[in-house]
């Protein structure tokens, strides 16, 4: 299986994590992406998802409504777990205060260049993809 999806409408973060883990099971995830209601503490859900899923890279952001196959939800979290057929490797960069930190983007691109050994502009778009999540 390439991608596994899950969602939870639980209110308590440990219950949310348990619910999501129960749906994903022992799926061999290489990256977990989530979109969560702003009523769920973003820092805490990110930290606990990363910890509870065995340090698999986790990215996510808040939403004003959560959508997953056949459902339009409120005050929920939706999750996609990507398997190794889709993602071989990933590198996550978090940019904060980009309005006042003029070199945040440059630093992220430098870090990605160091990690992949190539300038971002020269990476093959059939092999590499970038995902930008904007929170706030």
Secondary structure, DSSP 8 states (H G I E B T S, - for coil): --EEEEEE--SSHHHHHHHHHHHHTT--EEEEEEEEETTS-HHHHHHHHHHHTTT--EEEEEESSEEETTEEESS-EEEEEEETTT-S---------TTT-TTHHHHHHHHHHHHHSS-GGGS-TTT---------
